[in-house]
Amino acid sequence: MIALLRKEVNEFLSSLIGYLVISVFLCAIGLFMWVFPIDINVLNGGYANLDALFTLAPWVFLFLCPAITMRLFAEENRAGTMELLMTRPLTEWNIVLAKFLAGWILSILALLPTLIYFWSVHQLGSPKGNLDVGGVLGSYVGLIMLAGAYIAIGLFSSSLTSNQIVSFISSVFLCFVLFIGFDSLSGFVPTGSFELIFISLGINEHYMSMSRGVIDTRDLLYFGSLIFLFLFFSKTKLSSRKW
């Protein structure tokens, strides 16, 4: 399992596409945070915070994570190496977990350079260091959990096809629906407790809770359950090859 995990990480980092995907993510975040004259621009905001990063990142991750996962199973299916992989001394869960962890690690690696933004805002505070560090750390935890959910969804999408483009598009669609779809559809359900339950099914509600710096076990349980559910779907799809 460890060998497969290393293989997936090395293959992504040894390709030009891997660095291009990460560079686009960092450039997009950087431009909106520091260059474009918009409301969430840090320099125009007047406050030392990273709200812009944690507002933009989920939408950029909506494309970054599917770009990472689109080849994990789809390329194996296209090249016909999936059957060879299944003959190795690995269970379906070993294969799914190795590919999921590889994708999750890569998304975290893409997020690490944003710490320079944290340092920059920390230095720009008046007085220097006037920044809610605890809230920022909690927000980073929320973003990491969000990335894990997106990676699990993308992995399942990749297991359904041998075409990377189809995998990418279907993954973006599923992530979008689960991120903001329930919030949008909540306006069509009766107000009250049922509406709150409907909203709580979406990723955005739990991410927004964590982005305020509050680490609630209910939010962690939600993300953990969502990740497990889509990993189970991927494992079931692999097992169906034996039916």
Secondary structure, DSSP 8 states (H G I E B T S, - for coil): -HHHHHHHHHHHHTSHHHHHHHHHHHHHHHIIIIIS-STT-HHHH-S---HHHHHHHHHHHHHHHHHHHTTTTHHHHHHT-HHHHHTSS--HHHHHHHHHHHHHHHHHHHHGGGHHHHHHHHHHSSSTT-S-HHHHHHHHHHHHHHHHHHHHHHHHHHHT-S-HHHHHHHHHHHHHIIIIIHHHHGGGS-SSHHHHHHHHTSHHHHHHHHHTT---HHHHHHHHHHHHHHHHHHHHHHHGGG-
